[in-house]
């Protein structure tokens, strides 16, 4: 077995492990669906009661938008906590002495779990949104692109969580960094309100950040899913995914150097 | 450097910079770092198939050395080769040639059945399905874990889990096995069972074993050579038999007699413990031969049974430390 197929085989095994774990965690999934329903239903109600004439938006599409952003947010687990625990307990030593990158193992495993949860949340959320609005705001032909954009978004969020988890090597407790990151995602990503409804200058800042590639850009496809919009979303996500992967690689290498020099 | 050696260590040293971080004052003022020398220029080599104990008290530098040999810690100076690789430069290549067991840390997935954990490890090491299945069968037989394979790791006792951990460390059939406190926390029978399995594996597969332990039983039962380390310095590197011969100045002769409390007024013989009809004598071999003590006892008393024992290895190690301290002072 050559090196590439070994790494691919092991990555697939971790991906399947994450998927199966998420499948087996029925109570966790049920809890997520329940919690996910609350903001989706509340914001659908709020948008229905909000005068939107002249804004270029309508309440039904905005309800679908919130469903999309919430599905992405709820799909991503808390991999930064797992990494924090591995580092602080010293368990990472066993992982470092294996012929497989520690970070890649976590990315693959969490990607499997996130994918399962995202698909479940999107299926369930679409049903709620359809029941609440009585419509589907995009052509069925655009559905695969919308789902793919959501998958890329969740994966991007997952990569940033891995970076936050690795910060444990320097700060010991990365939770404050996560809280800041999460609030920035909510605000500049447009969790409840599309960035196009923000004041111009805040919108411009938000659009230039990875937060928009995680929430606003994929969710905006339920507002308008023409080919140009789809290509634009994928280009931005591709850019941020490439940068995030580089960041993960750089931080993982720096953390590993620190462990090798100073011990775990 | 011997090309045939499984492990070669030359003047290996590791120091850590430690900064005190206690109290409010350290929030505003950076305390100067102090240098702590964990390992101070140790050298040794281990032949393929040898079973070597790495002995020392807490903080002696055992685990630090083991971490450097696995490549997860870079030394401050010195050189080492394990299976022909410089560990800290070729960590991932080396990982395929060594198995590691940290007794207090698991490398299994707690929520998964043991079989799934071992299959995942097989994938990490790039074993194809046929080889992985064959290896799993063999290890399941040798380590007596066949009945445990379908149980989640979280449901296993410590002894059962450690046998599964050894299977995990050996899935890729490494020629070298590094064990850090492999029997810690086990009861007597689980320890004995684990030691037997390790000896069997080492004998059958020619696996080189380097183990750290506080338990002298691990060392006596598994190893044929001992490296004694303290305060980062290698105090002794000897076959276990030589270690005993040099540091074993006493034998314990226990007599079960008709007499309630027999007395032996011989030079170099002292009562070590006494119960009615059962007396243990400490015999100083520098002053008297043990045969003479036994002959005298048989002559003078009605002996129902007798036993001649070596002192526990704990005492031998304590003796080595005392000797080393005396040399230092």
Interface residues (C-beta under 8 A of the other chain):
Chain A: X1 X5 X6 X9 X10 X13 X14 X17 X21 X89 X90 X91 X93 X94 X95 X96 X97 X98 X99 X100 X259 X260 X261 X262 X263 X264
Chain B: X16 X17 X64 X67 X70 X71 X72 X73 X74 X88 X91 X92 X93 X95 X96 X98 X100 X102 X105 X106 X107 X109 X111 X112 X116 X119 X120 X123 X124 X125 X126 X128
